[in-house]
């Protein structure tokens, strides 16, 4: 199994998923013979839920891509199970645009926010499974410290637990769950574990 091929394939999926997000936007239909600016502006402003969902999911996918890159730059070897675990992560990543389009079309509904939460929870599970396999197979470079590995594991688990809490919260208060999804993006903006000291560890 070639590490470079895994990274190249993953980069392609992340880019494809991020690009598909924009398809949730639809050009407003022209209902009259003569277009009126105010009608167009009203129609465009009516798509604000799609814009919020787009910004959230683009941030999530960008965060996932960055974390994936930060993790694999520390890896020195991969095996078949690494490829399969990564494939599972890519499969659910490719599903994010659909969950995003549903969230934008039905903002504030339990079904939409729960579907979105379940999608991101499964992503987090896949990330954690990939990380634990890499740890078990001692796939990291010799200069990667135990502290870095443990911090990465801890960060991934915090993300997973928060996604689970956000999904459960969505059953009771969809807006609360939505806010927690944004909170996780903010959490991963702070470098930690594999994401810290990127130049020194390369």
C-alpha angles and dihedrals in degrees: 000000000000117000093204091057091051091051093046093049091047093049089053093052093047091050092046093049092048091050094049090059091078091061089077088075117085126198107246113256118245105238098176136050091241116046115229119208093220092054091051092047091049091049092048093047088050088067093065093113089059090049093052091047090047093052091048095048095042087054091048094049091044090051091049092049091050093048091047091052092045090051099046095047085068094049120096101180139024134192138194094278090052088056092048093047090049090047090055089052091050092049093058092040089059088054094059094086091058093049088047094052090051091049091051094046095047105030117183095016121128095226094054097045092044092050089051092047093049090051093053092042090056089048089054091048090052091049091050092047090051091049094049092049090052089050094048092050093045090234097158127105117264093248093058108104127222088241091059092048093047092048090051092050090049093049092050091049092049088053092049094048092047092051090051091050091046092051093049090046089054090064089061104027116009094192090054091053090048090054091052091054089059090046092060091054088054091048093057092048087077109081114240137153113348089005094059126087090008095172095048094051099045 
